[in-house]
């Protein structure tokens, strides 16, 4: 066996991912291999835990930000909650990128989640702008809170994107037994 004949695990994994990319899933979100990787990945569970946690942190923080904007009180609590929300966001983005690499072979912008990832970049940029304002000491507290609200609005839109994608994946799963039965008949 020559050096050229030897296939590394990385190369065969990349070839498998390439084959998945080339395989049409007839409008489906996942190929069979991608679905298997998704179902077997610990990162799927991590995302499943972090997503509702992030939503809870978001909800509490939103209340604190609105309280500050309405009363002028509680700036420290609002700022602290936004920092916590941002840290959870960074965590879910990093682990989500790992998940995407495991399932689709790309760290970000896999075709199945391209637009969700694009919008996630906006969410990250707005949260990061807030942190830059807070720790860089520029802008007023009110301006920071408005940036946080913009970040939160973008987060809600992004969350809806992912919920719709999750729903599409579930519908795909529900339709597969029907498609298999139709093919067998």
Secondary structure as UniProt FT lines:
FT   TURN            3..5
FT   HELIX           9..22
FT   TURN            26..27
FT   HELIX           32..40
FT   HELIX           42..71
FT   HELIX           75..104
FT   HELIX           111..113
FT   HELIX           114..136
FT   HELIX           141..184
//
